[in-house]
Amino acid sequence: MIHRIEVGLKPHIKDVQGDMLLKKSKKFLNLTISSIKTAQVFLLNMESSQQTMEELADHILVDPVIHISSLDKPLWSDSAHWLLEIGLQPGVTDNVGRTAREVLETYLGRKLDHQEGVYTACQYWIEGDLSSSQVEELADKLIANRLIQRW
């Protein structure tokens, strides 16, 4: 079963990555965006109990001092105008996923088998009056590398 854990910053913590992208989108693409929030996504293709998955989401894949997380549901329920998710193309080494896999193996006390996996992506929750072509341009010109990433 595939589980999805989304990890973002608590509301009182400044999202520097989102703020920098917001500034670049205005400067280089002249886009009208009011805010961008970022989140890290972990896709876990493994069988495990609900309790274990909750532990991973609440304590293992986060820093509970600065992060909030969600398991198998969207992290934020407020309405962003756009949700852009950037992940790696098949066959591209996912170093963050590889590190998360090692953490999970240590926590679980076992090696994940070849059918199990950990994959990552980054989410951008965008508030602004944009067209789909503008969101595509934002992804293509400022966030992702089409050769190794998909959105």
Disulfide bonds with the S-S distance in Angstrom:
none
